[in-house]
Amino acid sequence: MKEIDIDEVRANLFSLVDQAVRGESFLITRDGKPVVKIEAVAGAISRSLPRLGFMAGQFTFPEDFDEIDEQIEKLFYGEK
């Protein structure tokens, strides 16, 4: 189990709470001695989909997606 010094906990509390909710329990230490065990409350462990890439393959972009439309360009920049 991961051990984390209390000073590091003070600096990174929110990310450590997120880790605990994901099921990664840890010990808080003071002067190298374990003093507190942190773990998620039963039922609080997050089972949500990962945010990055969770919609991969669900839709496609047309080949000309990033091409500039002449009519819209004229509206923004006027006639050349």
PDB file of N, CA, C and O in Angstrom:
ATOM      1  N   MET A   1       0.851  -1.172   0.000  1.00  0.00           N
ATOM      2  CA  MET A   1       0.000   0.000   0.000  1.00  0.00           C
ATOM      3  C   MET A   1       0.899   1.239   0.000  1.00  0.00           C
ATOM      4  O   MET A   1       1.929   1.277   0.674  1.00  0.00           O
ATOM      5  N   LYS A   2       0.489   2.245  -0.766  1.00  0.00           N
ATOM      6  CA  LYS A   2       1.278   3.468  -0.893  1.00  0.00           C
ATOM      7  C   LYS A   2       1.238   4.249   0.418  1.00  0.00           C
ATOM      8  O   LYS A   2       0.194   4.369   1.060  1.00  0.00           O
ATOM      9  N   GLU A   3       2.411   4.779   0.798  1.00  0.00           N
ATOM     10  CA  GLU A   3       2.506   5.632   1.984  1.00  0.00           C
ATOM     11  C   GLU A   3       2.834   7.051   1.542  1.00  0.00           C
ATOM     12  O   GLU A   3       3.726   7.262   0.720  1.00  0.00           O
ATOM     13  N   ILE A   4       2.111   8.023   2.091  1.00  0.00           N
ATOM     14  CA  ILE A   4       2.284   9.419   1.707  1.00  0.00           C
ATOM     15  C   ILE A   4       2.460  10.260   2.961  1.00  0.00           C
ATOM     16  O   ILE A   4       1.683  10.151   3.910  1.00  0.00           O
ATOM     17  N   ASP A   5       3.497  11.105   2.956  1.00  0.00           N
ATOM     18  CA  ASP A   5       3.758  11.985   4.096  1.00  0.00           C
ATOM     19  C   ASP A   5       2.652  13.027   4.210  1.00  0.00           C
ATOM     20  O   ASP A   5       2.088  13.463   3.207  1.00  0.00           O
ATOM     21  N   ILE A   6       2.355  13.412   5.423  1.00  0.00           N
ATOM     22  CA  ILE A   6       1.254  14.340   5.678  1.00  0.00           C
ATOM     23  C   ILE A   6       1.439  15.685   4.963  1.00  0.00           C
ATOM     24  O   ILE A   6       0.453  16.314   4.580  1.00  0.00           O
ATOM     25  N   ASP A   7       2.685  16.134   4.780  1.00  0.00           N
ATOM     26  CA  ASP A   7       2.919  17.395   4.059  1.00  0.00           C
ATOM     27  C   ASP A   7       2.509  17.275   2.597  1.00  0.00           C
ATOM     28  O   ASP A   7       1.971  18.222   2.022  1.00  0.00           O
ATOM     29  N   GLU A   8       2.760  16.119   1.995  1.00  0.00           N
ATOM     30  CA  GLU A   8       2.341  15.888   0.608  1.00  0.00           C
ATOM     31  C   GLU A   8       0.819  15.816   0.523  1.00  0.00           C
ATOM     32  O   GLU A   8       0.236  16.269  -0.462  1.00  0.00           O
ATOM     33  N   VAL A   9       0.174  15.255   1.535  1.00  0.00           N
ATOM     34  CA  VAL A   9      -1.289  15.187   1.561  1.00  0.00           C
ATOM     35  C   VAL A   9      -1.872  16.592   1.586  1.00  0.00           C
ATOM     36  O   VAL A   9      -2.845  16.873   0.885  1.00  0.00           O
ATOM     37  N   ARG A  10      -1.293  17.468   2.380  1.00  0.00           N
ATOM     38  CA  ARG A  10      -1.772  18.854   2.433  1.00  0.00           C
ATOM     39  C   ARG A  10      -1.705  19.517   1.060  1.00  0.00           C
ATOM     40  O   ARG A  10      -2.599  20.277   0.691  1.00  0.00           O
ATOM     41  N   ALA A  11      -0.660  19.233   0.316  1.00  0.00           N
ATOM     42  CA  ALA A  11      -0.466  19.875  -0.982  1.00  0.00           C
ATOM     43  C   ALA A  11      -1.320  19.256  -2.085  1.00  0.00           C
ATOM     44  O   ALA A  11      -1.633  19.928  -3.068  1.00  0.00           O
ATOM     45  N   ASN A  12      -1.705  17.984  -1.940  1.00  0.00           N
ATOM     46  CA  ASN A  12      -2.385  17.263  -3.021  1.00  0.00           C
ATOM     47  C   ASN A  12      -3.678  16.590  -2.581  1.00  0.00           C
ATOM     48  O   ASN A  12      -4.029  15.532  -3.103  1.00  0.00           O
ATOM     49  N   LEU A  13      -4.382  17.175  -1.647  1.00  0.00           N
ATOM     50  CA  LEU A  13      -5.553  16.527  -1.058  1.00  0.00           C
ATOM     51  C   LEU A  13      -6.601  16.117  -2.086  1.00  0.00           C
ATOM     52  O   LEU A  13      -7.083  14.984  -2.051  1.00  0.00           O
ATOM     53  N   PHE A  14      -6.964  17.014  -3.003  1.00  0.00           N
ATOM     54  CA  PHE A  14      -8.051  16.711  -3.935  1.00  0.00           C
ATOM     55  C   PHE A  14      -7.694  15.553  -4.858  1.00  0.00           C
ATOM     56  O   PHE A  14      -8.533  14.687  -5.106  1.00  0.00           O
ATOM     57  N   SER A  15      -6.472  15.519  -5.369  1.00  0.00           N
ATOM     58  CA  SER A  15      -6.095  14.411  -6.249  1.00  0.00           C
ATOM     59  C   SER A  15      -6.003  13.100  -5.474  1.00  0.00           C
ATOM     60  O   SER A  15      -6.310  12.041  -6.021  1.00  0.00           O
ATOM     61  N   LEU A  16      -5.587  13.152  -4.214  1.00  0.00           N
ATOM     62  CA  LEU A  16      -5.522  11.941  -3.398  1.00  0.00           C
ATOM     63  C   LEU A  16      -6.915  11.398  -3.087  1.00  0.00           C
ATOM     64  O   LEU A  16      -7.119  10.185  -3.062  1.00  0.00           O
ATOM     65  N   VAL A  17      -7.871  12.295  -2.849  1.00  0.00           N
ATOM     66  CA  VAL A  17      -9.253  11.859  -2.630  1.00  0.00           C
ATOM     67  C   VAL A  17      -9.778  11.177  -3.891  1.00  0.00           C
ATOM     68  O   VAL A  17     -10.435  10.140  -3.810  1.00  0.00           O
ATOM     69  N   ASP A  18      -9.488  11.760  -5.060  1.00  0.00           N
ATOM     70  CA  ASP A  18      -9.909  11.140  -6.327  1.00  0.00           C
ATOM     71  C   ASP A  18      -9.306   9.744  -6.479  1.00  0.00           C
ATOM     72  O   ASP A  18      -9.982   8.820  -6.930  1.00  0.00           O
ATOM     73  N   GLN A  19      -8.046   9.593  -6.107  1.00  0.00           N
ATOM     74  CA  GLN A  19      -7.398   8.276  -6.177  1.00  0.00           C
ATOM     75  C   GLN A  19      -8.107   7.281  -5.260  1.00  0.00           C
ATOM     76  O   GLN A  19      -8.341   6.134  -5.641  1.00  0.00           O
ATOM     77  N   ALA A  20      -8.442   7.723  -4.061  1.00  0.00           N
ATOM     78  CA  ALA A  20      -9.124   6.835  -3.116  1.00  0.00           C
ATOM     79  C   ALA A  20     -10.486   6.417  -3.652  1.00  0.00           C
ATOM     80  O   ALA A  20     -10.877   5.259  -3.504  1.00  0.00           O
ATOM     81  N   VAL A  21     -11.211   7.341  -4.270  1.00  0.00           N
ATOM     82  CA  VAL A  21     -12.527   7.026  -4.833  1.00  0.00           C
ATOM     83  C   VAL A  21     -12.392   5.999  -5.962  1.00  0.00           C
ATOM     84  O   VAL A  21     -13.296   5.193  -6.183  1.00  0.00           O
ATOM     85  N   ARG A  22     -11.260   6.032  -6.674  1.00  0.00           N
ATOM     86  CA  ARG A  22     -11.015   5.049  -7.736  1.00  0.00           C
ATOM     87  C   ARG A  22     -10.560   3.702  -7.168  1.00  0.00           C
ATOM     88  O   ARG A  22     -10.283   2.773  -7.927  1.00  0.00           O
ATOM     89  N   GLY A  23     -10.482   3.592  -5.849  1.00  0.00           N
ATOM     90  CA  GLY A  23     -10.139   2.314  -5.234  1.00  0.00           C
ATOM     91  C   GLY A  23      -8.691   2.171  -4.815  1.00  0.00           C
ATOM     92  O   GLY A  23      -8.279   1.086  -4.406  1.00  0.00           O
ATOM     93  N   GLU A  24      -7.905   3.235  -4.906  1.00  0.00           N
ATOM     94  CA  GLU A  24      -6.491   3.196  -4.544  1.00  0.00           C
ATOM     95  C   GLU A  24      -6.318   3.722  -3.116  1.00  0.00           C
ATOM     96  O   GLU A  24      -6.123   4.921  -2.919  1.00  0.00           O
ATOM     97  N   SER A  25      -6.387   2.837  -2.124  1.00  0.00           N
ATOM     98  CA  SER A  25      -6.227   3.279  -0.740  1.00  0.00           C
ATOM     99  C   SER A  25      -4.750   3.557  -0.445  1.00  0.00           C
ATOM    100  O   SER A  25      -3.870   3.057  -1.145  1.00  0.00           O
ATOM    101  N   PHE A  26      -4.482   4.358   0.598  1.00  0.00           N
ATOM    102  CA  PHE A  26      -3.115   4.705   0.962  1.00  0.00           C
ATOM    103  C   PHE A  26      -3.025   5.032   2.435  1.00  0.00           C
ATOM    104  O   PHE A  26      -4.036   5.252   3.103  1.00  0.00           O
ATOM    105  N   LEU A  27      -1.787   5.062   2.937  1.00  0.00           N
ATOM    106  CA  LEU A  27      -1.526   5.411   4.324  1.00  0.00           C
ATOM    107  C   LEU A  27      -0.935   6.809   4.387  1.00  0.00           C
ATOM    108  O   LEU A  27      -0.095   7.174   3.565  1.00  0.00           O
ATOM    109  N   ILE A  28      -1.377   7.589   5.363  1.00  0.00           N
ATOM    110  CA  ILE A  28      -0.763   8.886   5.629  1.00  0.00           C
ATOM    111  C   ILE A  28       0.242   8.676   6.749  1.00  0.00           C
ATOM    112  O   ILE A  28      -0.068   8.085   7.783  1.00  0.00           O
ATOM    113  N   THR A  29       1.452   9.173   6.523  1.00  0.00           N
ATOM    114  CA  THR A  29       2.501   9.003   7.526  1.00  0.00           C
ATOM    115  C   THR A  29       2.915  10.345   8.106  1.00  0.00           C
ATOM    116  O   THR A  29       2.798  11.386   7.458  1.00  0.00           O
ATOM    117  N   ARG A  30       3.401  10.298   9.344  1.00  0.00           N
ATOM    118  CA  ARG A  30       3.985  11.474  10.004  1.00  0.00           C
ATOM    119  C   ARG A  30       5.308  11.008  10.590  1.00  0.00           C
ATOM    120  O   ARG A  30       5.356  10.057  11.370  1.00  0.00           O
ATOM    121  N   ASP A  31       6.374  11.685  10.208  1.00  0.00           N
ATOM    122  CA  ASP A  31       7.727  11.308  10.649  1.00  0.00           C
ATOM    123  C   ASP A  31       8.030   9.853  10.304  1.00  0.00           C
ATOM    124  O   ASP A  31       8.696   9.149  11.063  1.00  0.00           O
ATOM    125  N   GLY A  32       7.531   9.409   9.143  1.00  0.00           N
ATOM    126  CA  GLY A  32       7.820   8.057   8.666  1.00  0.00           C
ATOM    127  C   GLY A  32       6.966   6.959   9.281  1.00  0.00           C
ATOM    128  O   GLY A  32       7.134   5.788   8.940  1.00  0.00           O
ATOM    129  N   LYS A  33       6.058   7.310  10.177  1.00  0.00           N
ATOM    130  CA  LYS A  33       5.213   6.307  10.828  1.00  0.00           C
ATOM    131  C   LYS A  33       3.775   6.425  10.331  1.00  0.00           C
ATOM    132  O   LYS A  33       3.238   7.532  10.287  1.00  0.00           O
ATOM    133  N   PRO A  34       3.136   5.317   9.954  1.00  0.00           N
ATOM    134  CA  PRO A  34       1.739   5.367   9.503  1.00  0.00           C
ATOM    135  C   PRO A  34       0.816   5.835  10.630  1.00  0.00           C
ATOM    136  O   PRO A  34       0.900   5.354  11.760  1.00  0.00           O
ATOM    137  N   VAL A  35      -0.076   6.795  10.293  1.00  0.00           N
ATOM    138  CA  VAL A  35      -1.006   7.290  11.304  1.00  0.00           C
ATOM    139  C   VAL A  35      -2.467   7.168  10.869  1.00  0.00           C
ATOM    140  O   VAL A  35      -3.353   7.051  11.716  1.00  0.00           O
ATOM    141  N   VAL A  36      -2.731   7.194   9.552  1.00  0.00           N
ATOM    142  CA  VAL A  36      -4.103   7.139   9.065  1.00  0.00           C
ATOM    143  C   VAL A  36      -4.137   6.326   7.775  1.00  0.00           C
ATOM    144  O   VAL A  36      -3.256   6.447   6.924  1.00  0.00           O
ATOM    145  N   LYS A  37      -5.174   5.491   7.647  1.00  0.00           N
ATOM    146  CA  LYS A  37      -5.403   4.759   6.405  1.00  0.00           C
ATOM    147  C   LYS A  37      -6.590   5.411   5.701  1.00  0.00           C
ATOM    148  O   LYS A  37      -7.642   5.619   6.305  1.00  0.00           O
ATOM    149  N   ILE A  38      -6.412   5.732   4.418  1.00  0.00           N
ATOM    150  CA  ILE A  38      -7.470   6.352   3.621  1.00  0.00           C
ATOM    151  C   ILE A  38      -7.951   5.349   2.586  1.00  0.00           C
ATOM    152  O   ILE A  38      -7.156   4.803   1.821  1.00  0.00           O
ATOM    153  N   GLU A  39      -9.265   5.110   2.567  1.00  0.00           N
ATOM    154  CA  GLU A  39      -9.873   4.257   1.550  1.00  0.00           C
ATOM    155  C   GLU A  39     -11.301   4.729   1.306  1.00  0.00           C
ATOM    156  O   GLU A  39     -11.912   5.371   2.161  1.00  0.00           O
ATOM    157  N   ALA A  40     -11.814   4.405   0.145  1.00  0.00           N
ATOM    158  CA  ALA A  40     -13.160   4.851  -0.231  1.00  0.00           C
ATOM    159  C   ALA A  40     -14.211   4.140   0.609  1.00  0.00           C
ATOM    160  O   ALA A  40     -14.032   2.991   1.014  1.00  0.00           O
ATOM    161  N   VAL A  41     -15.294   4.835   0.860  1.00  0.00           N
ATOM    162  CA  VAL A  41     -16.443   4.253   1.525  1.00  0.00           C
ATOM    163  C   VAL A  41     -17.058   3.225   0.572  1.00  0.00           C
ATOM    164  O   VAL A  41     -17.097   3.458  -0.637  1.00  0.00           O
ATOM    165  N   ALA A  42     -17.532   2.107   1.089  1.00  0.00           N
ATOM    166  CA  ALA A  42     -18.131   1.071   0.241  1.00  0.00           C
ATOM    167  C   ALA A  42     -19.221   1.671  -0.636  1.00  0.00           C
ATOM    168  O   ALA A  42     -20.098   2.383  -0.147  1.00  0.00           O
ATOM    169  N   GLY A  43     -19.164   1.383  -1.919  1.00  0.00           N
ATOM    170  CA  GLY A  43     -20.144   1.895  -2.863  1.00  0.00           C
ATOM    171  C   GLY A  43     -19.758   3.219  -3.490  1.00  0.00           C
ATOM    172  O   GLY A  43     -20.413   3.670  -4.430  1.00  0.00           O
ATOM    173  N   ALA A  44     -18.692   3.859  -2.981  1.00  0.00           N
ATOM    174  CA  ALA A  44     -18.285   5.156  -3.528  1.00  0.00           C
ATOM    175  C   ALA A  44     -17.264   5.021  -4.647  1.00  0.00           C
ATOM    176  O   ALA A  44     -16.956   5.998  -5.329  1.00  0.00           O
ATOM    177  N   ILE A  45     -16.739   3.817  -4.839  1.00  0.00           N
ATOM    178  CA  ILE A  45     -15.725   3.632  -5.872  1.00  0.00           C
ATOM    179  C   ILE A  45     -16.333   3.927  -7.231  1.00  0.00           C
ATOM    180  O   ILE A  45     -17.361   3.367  -7.610  1.00  0.00           O
ATOM    181  N   SER A  46     -15.674   4.814  -7.950  1.00  0.00           N
ATOM    182  CA  SER A  46     -16.164   5.274  -9.243  1.00  0.00           C
ATOM    183  C   SER A  46     -16.018   4.188 -10.301  1.00  0.00           C
ATOM    184  O   SER A  46     -14.936   3.630 -10.481  1.00  0.00           O
ATOM    185  N   ARG A  47     -17.099   3.894 -10.991  1.00  0.00           N
ATOM    186  CA  ARG A  47     -17.081   2.931 -12.084  1.00  0.00           C
ATOM    187  C   ARG A  47     -17.414   3.628 -13.397  1.00  0.00           C
ATOM    188  O   ARG A  47     -17.850   2.979 -14.348  1.00  0.00           O
ATOM    189  N   SER A  48     -17.211   4.945 -13.459  1.00  0.00           N
ATOM    190  CA  SER A  48     -17.573   5.712 -14.647  1.00  0.00           C
ATOM    191  C   SER A  48     -16.623   5.425 -15.798  1.00  0.00           C
ATOM    192  O   SER A  48     -15.535   4.883 -15.608  1.00  0.00           O
ATOM    193  N   LEU A  49     -17.053   5.797 -16.982  1.00  0.00           N
ATOM    194  CA  LEU A  49     -16.235   5.638 -18.171  1.00  0.00           C
ATOM    195  C   LEU A  49     -15.041   6.578 -18.112  1.00  0.00           C
ATOM    196  O   LEU A  49     -15.151   7.686 -17.587  1.00  0.00           O
ATOM    197  N   PRO A  50     -13.912   6.152 -18.641  1.00  0.00           N
ATOM    198  CA  PRO A  50     -12.787   7.081 -18.698  1.00  0.00           C
ATOM    199  C   PRO A  50     -13.123   8.235 -19.640  1.00  0.00           C
ATOM    200  O   PRO A  50     -13.749   8.014 -20.677  1.00  0.00           O
ATOM    201  N   ARG A  51     -12.729   9.439 -19.310  1.00  0.00           N
ATOM    202  CA  ARG A  51     -13.093  10.608 -20.094  1.00  0.00           C
ATOM    203  C   ARG A  51     -12.360  10.667 -21.427  1.00  0.00           C
ATOM    204  O   ARG A  51     -12.971  11.000 -22.443  1.00  0.00           O
ATOM    205  N   LEU A  52     -11.087  10.358 -21.450  1.00  0.00           N
ATOM    206  CA  LEU A  52     -10.310  10.481 -22.669  1.00  0.00           C
ATOM    207  C   LEU A  52     -10.594   9.315 -23.607  1.00  0.00           C
ATOM    208  O   LEU A  52     -10.328   8.163 -23.264  1.00  0.00           O
ATOM    209  N   GLY A  53     -11.128   9.603 -24.779  1.00  0.00           N
ATOM    210  CA  GLY A  53     -11.371   8.581 -25.785  1.00  0.00           C
ATOM    211  C   GLY A  53     -12.615   7.747 -25.571  1.00  0.00           C
ATOM    212  O   GLY A  53     -12.775   6.721 -26.233  1.00  0.00           O
ATOM    213  N   PHE A  54     -13.503   8.142 -24.672  1.00  0.00           N
ATOM    214  CA  PHE A  54     -14.660   7.301 -24.375  1.00  0.00           C
ATOM    215  C   PHE A  54     -15.653   7.215 -25.523  1.00  0.00           C
ATOM    216  O   PHE A  54     -16.508   6.329 -25.522  1.00  0.00           O
ATOM    217  N   MET A  55     -15.566   8.118 -26.512  1.00  0.00           N
ATOM    218  CA  MET A  55     -16.471   8.080 -27.662  1.00  0.00           C
ATOM    219  C   MET A  55     -15.746   7.633 -28.940  1.00  0.00           C
ATOM    220  O   MET A  55     -16.269   7.796 -30.043  1.00  0.00           O
ATOM    221  N   ALA A  56     -14.557   7.076 -28.788  1.00  0.00           N
ATOM    222  CA  ALA A  56     -13.772   6.661 -29.956  1.00  0.00           C
ATOM    223  C   ALA A  56     -14.584   5.708 -30.826  1.00  0.00           C
ATOM    224  O   ALA A  56     -15.153   4.731 -30.339  1.00  0.00           O
ATOM    225  N   GLY A  57     -14.629   6.009 -32.118  1.00  0.00           N
ATOM    226  CA  GLY A  57     -15.331   5.165 -33.076  1.00  0.00           C
ATOM    227  C   GLY A  57     -16.826   5.386 -33.148  1.00  0.00           C
ATOM    228  O   GLY A  57     -17.506   4.703 -33.914  1.00  0.00           O
ATOM    229  N   GLN A  58     -17.364   6.322 -32.372  1.00  0.00           N
ATOM    230  CA  GLN A  58     -18.804   6.552 -32.338  1.00  0.00           C
ATOM    231  C   GLN A  58     -19.291   7.465 -33.459  1.00  0.00           C
ATOM    232  O   GLN A  58     -20.474   7.451 -33.797  1.00  0.00           O
ATOM    233  N   PHE A  59     -18.387   8.259 -34.039  1.00  0.00           N
ATOM    234  CA  PHE A  59     -18.772   9.147 -35.126  1.00  0.00           C
ATOM    235  C   PHE A  59     -17.540   9.439 -35.976  1.00  0.00           C
ATOM    236  O   PHE A  59     -16.411   9.176 -35.561  1.00  0.00           O
ATOM    237  N   THR A  60     -17.764   9.978 -37.152  1.00  0.00           N
ATOM    238  CA  THR A  60     -16.659  10.315 -38.047  1.00  0.00           C
ATOM    239  C   THR A  60     -16.822  11.754 -38.543  1.00  0.00           C
ATOM    240  O   THR A  60     -17.916  12.319 -38.506  1.00  0.00           O
ATOM    241  N   PHE A  61     -15.725  12.327 -39.003  1.00  0.00           N
ATOM    242  CA  PHE A  61     -15.731  13.650 -39.599  1.00  0.00           C
ATOM    243  C   PHE A  61     -15.583  13.495 -41.104  1.00  0.00           C
ATOM    244  O   PHE A  61     -14.880  12.592 -41.557  1.00  0.00           O
ATOM    245  N   PRO A  62     -16.228  14.353 -41.892  1.00  0.00           N
ATOM    246  CA  PRO A  62     -16.048  14.284 -43.336  1.00  0.00           C
ATOM    247  C   PRO A  62     -14.616  14.662 -43.714  1.00  0.00           C
ATOM    248  O   PRO A  62     -13.938  15.373 -42.972  1.00  0.00           O
ATOM    249  N   GLU A  63     -14.167  14.188 -44.861  1.00  0.00           N
ATOM    250  CA  GLU A  63     -12.807  14.456 -45.324  1.00  0.00           C
ATOM    251  C   GLU A  63     -12.522  15.951 -45.442  1.00  0.00           C
ATOM    252  O   GLU A  63     -11.404  16.390 -45.169  1.00  0.00           O
ATOM    253  N   ASP A  64     -13.520  16.736 -45.847  1.00  0.00           N
ATOM    254  CA  ASP A  64     -13.302  18.163 -46.064  1.00  0.00           C
ATOM    255  C   ASP A  64     -13.639  19.007 -44.826  1.00  0.00           C
ATOM    256  O   ASP A  64     -13.911  20.201 -44.957  1.00  0.00           O
ATOM    257  N   PHE A  65     -13.626  18.421 -43.657  1.00  0.00           N
ATOM    258  CA  PHE A  65     -14.032  19.095 -42.418  1.00  0.00           C
ATOM    259  C   PHE A  65     -13.265  20.399 -42.178  1.00  0.00           C
ATOM    260  O   PHE A  65     -13.856  21.402 -41.780  1.00  0.00           O
ATOM    261  N   ASP A  66     -11.957  20.385 -42.417  1.00  0.00           N
ATOM    262  CA  ASP A  66     -11.152  21.563 -42.100  1.00  0.00           C
ATOM    263  C   ASP A  66     -10.859  22.466 -43.305  1.00  0.00           C
ATOM    264  O   ASP A  66     -10.025  23.366 -43.209  1.00  0.00           O
ATOM    265  N   GLU A  67     -11.528  22.238 -44.422  1.00  0.00           N
ATOM    266  CA  GLU A  67     -11.351  23.099 -45.585  1.00  0.00           C
ATOM    267  C   GLU A  67     -12.158  24.387 -45.394  1.00  0.00           C
ATOM    268  O   GLU A  67     -13.222  24.385 -44.774  1.00  0.00           O
ATOM    269  N   ILE A  68     -11.635  25.468 -45.934  1.00  0.00           N
ATOM    270  CA  ILE A  68     -12.281  26.766 -45.777  1.00  0.00           C
ATOM    271  C   ILE A  68     -13.361  26.935 -46.848  1.00  0.00           C
ATOM    272  O   ILE A  68     -13.100  26.760 -48.039  1.00  0.00           O
ATOM    273  N   ASP A  69     -14.558  27.272 -46.417  1.00  0.00           N
ATOM    274  CA  ASP A  69     -15.666  27.537 -47.329  1.00  0.00           C
ATOM    275  C   ASP A  69     -15.514  28.960 -47.867  1.00  0.00           C
ATOM    276  O   ASP A  69     -15.442  29.912 -47.090  1.00  0.00           O
ATOM    277  N   GLU A  70     -15.465  29.106 -49.186  1.00  0.00           N
ATOM    278  CA  GLU A  70     -15.230  30.414 -49.802  1.00  0.00           C
ATOM    279  C   GLU A  70     -16.298  31.432 -49.421  1.00  0.00           C
ATOM    280  O   GLU A  70     -15.980  32.596 -49.179  1.00  0.00           O
ATOM    281  N   GLN A  71     -17.534  31.019 -49.364  1.00  0.00           N
ATOM    282  CA  GLN A  71     -18.621  31.936 -49.034  1.00  0.00           C
ATOM    283  C   GLN A  71     -18.480  32.476 -47.607  1.00  0.00           C
ATOM    284  O   GLN A  71     -18.689  33.665 -47.366  1.00  0.00           O
ATOM    285  N   ILE A  72     -18.132  31.618 -46.684  1.00  0.00           N
ATOM    286  CA  ILE A  72     -17.953  32.057 -45.289  1.00  0.00           C
ATOM    287  C   ILE A  72     -16.710  32.934 -45.178  1.00  0.00           C
ATOM    288  O   ILE A  72     -16.714  33.923 -44.444  1.00  0.00           O
ATOM    289  N   GLU A  73     -15.655  32.582 -45.896  1.00  0.00           N
ATOM    290  CA  GLU A  73     -14.447  33.401 -45.876  1.00  0.00           C
ATOM    291  C   GLU A  73     -14.738  34.819 -46.378  1.00  0.00           C
ATOM    292  O   GLU A  73     -14.216  35.788 -45.828  1.00  0.00           O
ATOM    293  N   LYS A  74     -15.560  34.944 -47.408  1.00  0.00           N
ATOM    294  CA  LYS A  74     -15.933  36.261 -47.918  1.00  0.00           C
ATOM    295  C   LYS A  74     -16.706  37.064 -46.873  1.00  0.00           C
ATOM    296  O   LYS A  74     -16.525  38.276 -46.759  1.00  0.00           O
ATOM    297  N   LEU A  75     -17.565  36.389 -46.113  1.00  0.00           N
ATOM    298  CA  LEU A  75     -18.323  37.083 -45.068  1.00  0.00           C
ATOM    299  C   LEU A  75     -17.402  37.635 -43.979  1.00  0.00           C
ATOM    300  O   LEU A  75     -17.652  38.717 -43.448  1.00  0.00           O
ATOM    301  N   PHE A  76     -16.346  36.904 -43.645  1.00  0.00           N
ATOM    302  CA  PHE A  76     -15.417  37.352 -42.595  1.00  0.00           C
ATOM    303  C   PHE A  76     -14.414  38.369 -43.105  1.00  0.00           C
ATOM    304  O   PHE A  76     -14.159  39.370 -42.434  1.00  0.00           O
ATOM    305  N   TYR A  77     -13.840  38.138 -44.276  1.00  0.00           N
ATOM    306  CA  TYR A  77     -12.716  38.938 -44.749  1.00  0.00           C
ATOM    307  C   TYR A  77     -13.054  39.835 -45.939  1.00  0.00           C
ATOM    308  O   TYR A  77     -12.214  40.632 -46.357  1.00  0.00           O
ATOM    309  N   GLY A  78     -14.242  39.727 -46.485  1.00  0.00           N
ATOM    310  CA  GLY A  78     -14.630  40.535 -47.640  1.00  0.00           C
ATOM    311  C   GLY A  78     -14.034  39.979 -48.929  1.00  0.00           C
ATOM    312  O   GLY A  78     -13.361  38.948 -48.930  1.00  0.00           O
ATOM    313  N   GLU A  79     -14.293  40.679 -50.011  1.00  0.00           N
ATOM    314  CA  GLU A  79     -13.787  40.252 -51.320  1.00  0.00           C
ATOM    315  C   GLU A  79     -12.284  40.455 -51.397  1.00  0.00           C
ATOM    316  O   GLU A  79     -11.748  41.411 -50.837  1.00  0.00           O
ATOM    317  N   LYS A  80     -11.611  39.558 -52.088  1.00  0.00           N
ATOM    318  CA  LYS A  80     -10.153  39.685 -52.271  1.00  0.00           C
ATOM    319  C   LYS A  80      -9.838  40.417 -53.548  1.00  0.00           C
ATOM    320  O   LYS A  80      -8.667  40.619 -53.871  1.00  0.00           O
TER     321      LYS A  80
END
